[in-house]
């Protein structure tokens, strides 16, 4: 048995025993990385609600695409976990001063996603507004990737 196999077993066992939000998020990440499958979760005896939440969160992953966020609304468990995650990101971003000029774009995207989770997507949104939000989401993704790259460069500079 490999270390990865042990980790997967551990995640599924914790899910089976207590189904805590953190365990659901970890299982969703494992599902997203194809380390576990829905069948494995089912065979572990997990409830349909937990399996559905893991699936929806894995499909959404780090995405703020409105359609994916809207899908999370069908599972109260996945919805509440994602709302908690977005609120934590907003709080962290509001307190961080390092990337203040970029934070405005990121913040708008996070608030829009939170609004969709809490209130649903608005069918009456104009195509122009949807296009603008898509542009914001694309810019957010670019800035996030640049920030991640700078973070990795900074970490590799420290280790040498």
N, C-alpha and C positions, 0 to 999 in steps of 0.2 A: 504494500500500500504506500503510495507516494504522499509527500507532505500536502500536496494539493487535494488528494482524496480525503485525507484526514481533516483538512480545513472545510471541505464541502460537507462531510459527515457532521462536523461540529456545528456548522451553520444550520443544517436541517434539524439536528437534535435540539438546538436552542429554540428554533421555531416551533418544533413539536411540543416542547415543554412549556414555553411561556408566550410565544408569539409577540414579543415586544417590538415596538416600532423600529428600534435599531436593528433587530434581527431581520425584520422584513426588508429594510433598506439594504442590508448586507446580502440577503438572498436575491434581491432584485438586481444588485450589481453583479452577483455571480451568474445570474440568468442572462443578463446583458452580455457578459463576457463568454457565454456558452460553457461555463464550468458546470452548470447544473441545467436540468430540463424541467419542464412542467410535469412530465411523467414521474420524474424522481420525487418532486414535491408531493404529487398525488400518492405515490407508493409509500411515502413517509407518513401518510395518514393525516396530512394537514387539511384544515377546513377549506371549503371552496372560497370563502371570503379572503383568507390569507393567500391562497394561490392566485386569485384574481388580482389582489393588491400587488403581489410580487410581479405578476405579468405586466400590469399597467405601468408600474413604476419602472420596470426594465425597458419598456417601450418608450417611455418618456425620457429616461436617463437624464442627461444634462440639457435636454431640449426645452425651449420655451415657445415652440411653435404652437399657436393657438389651438389647432385641431388636436394635437396630442394632449395639451393641457385640458381641453374640454373632455377628452376621453376619460381622464382621471375622475371626473365628477360621478361616473357611474358606480364607483366603489367608494363608499364613505371612508373606509380605512385608508385607501390610497390617497384620497382627497385630503384627509386630515394630515397625513404624513407630509405630503407635498406643501400644504399650507405652512406647516411648521418649518419646513426646510427653507421656503421662500422668505418667511419672516426673519429667520436667523440670518440669511444672506443679506437682507436689507439692513438689519441691525449691525452686522459686521461691516458692511460697506459704508454705512453712515458714520461709523466710528473710525474708519481708516482714512488717513490723510494722504497716503502715498500716491494714489492714482485719482485724485480729486477731479481732474478734468475729464477723465473717462467715466467716472462714476455716474454722472448725469444720464448718459445713454443707457448704462447697465440698469440703473435704478428704474427708469421708465419701463424697460422690458420686464423687470421683476414685478413691478406694480401692476402692469397690464396682465401678466400671468396670474397674479394673486386675485385680481378682479374677476378673471374668467372662472377661477376655481370657486370663488365665493358667490358669484352672481350669474355665472353662465355667459356664454358668448352671446353677443347681441347681433341678431339677424339683421337689424336695421343699420348696421355699420356700413358706411359708404365704401365703394371699391377704392376710392382715393385714400380713405383712412386705413383700410386694410393694407394697401400698398405701402403707406408710410410706416405702419407697424412692422411689415415684412422687412423694410429697409432698416429699421431700428434693430430688429432681431439679427439681421445679417451683420450689421455693424457691431452689435454686442458680441457675436461669435468671433469676429475678427479681433476685437479688443481683448476678449478672454484668451484667445489663442496666443496673442502677442504677450499678454501678461504671464501666461503659463510658461512661454518660452523664456522670458526675462527671468522668471523665478528659477527655472532649471539652470540657466546660465549662471545666475548668482550662486546657486547651490554647488555647481561644479567648480566655480572659482574658489569657494570656501574649502572644498575638499582637497584641492591640489596644493 
